[in-house]
């Protein structure tokens, strides 16, 4: 932002300078040319009077001295003719005399008592101011005088003033740049501290609040408001984290005691009440698992972790090896297909929890003699495919909603398994979607980011997930959730 402010200030200053200096330089150039033209015309008129008087009195031998002295003083070139256009004197000693110039337009006009002042080109190719005046007394023409003056000196003065204007403009731009840089730094200093504070707040801490004592009043008020908001948010986050850390211990004991009391009722109840007792114990267990799931989600959402490189192939092989004994008990095979993917971006421990939960869901619905396939597709994509009953389109759309459970089959899940999976995948910078598998079953597609890309971080996730064992062993999830 400092650079953009500096460039905008310089652009405005440059536009102002261009709008002022170019017209000024153009006007000065026109003025110099006009003054030079007027001076040549004046000198030519004066010399024409002097030479006409000498011609009238017959002092032709004085003409070379008059024109030579003027040419030596001013650098101009003077030619004098008689009334017939014959050259009587030339300030250039090497130029011939006695030749006729009556055929030249300016000489012919002067012989008709009409002066001429023009810009022309001399024999050497230089631009010159030419003034041709008649030497007359009243209507009597006794000769003509042509005075040519080179424009080199005028051009030199014009170039000198253009250079002075350019130098002045450069100095002004330098001063503007210095002032603009200081002003831009003063304006953006609170924004830089505010940016650093937002980064710290996104990481879950705010050790250096933004500076609210410098900069424009609006930015100072913004920094103060941000500090107040961030302090309030930190207080709320600490309170939520304290609840998440204490609720597990505080709730676990009464739930365990309630379950024990219910189980102790069994010897004293009529056998016809045992099914109701078992259902009550099951509900207490499900409540305990739901509490664990809610606490896990709270821990996930309260902590920020930056994704790091994780070997996807090694994770898949490790989780399949761990789940194979349980799958074998249900006569279900686990198979990894596709080309090796390599490393992907993921938060620590996220992929293990994602694969565990998806395998637990798939095993719960897979019939015997079927296969659960973990297929590695290109672009760091993993497909977990089972051969179970699958899900309807409406169920797949709601499968990631918290506490949602499918109504087409009996289960004792909490509806938190797939929401946790989606949270972990999102925090790793990926996406997860559900699709119908070929034939029957469900296909979960996990799109991750290969390490060739840059990680998206930090994202709110949990540094201590609270369930390193498979999710179904701590809080059995419902079918797909």
Order of alpha helices (4+ residues) and beta strands (2+ residues): alpha-alpha-beta-beta-alpha-beta-beta-beta-alpha-alpha-alpha-beta-beta-alpha-beta-beta-alpha-beta-beta-alpha-alpha-beta-beta-beta-beta-alpha
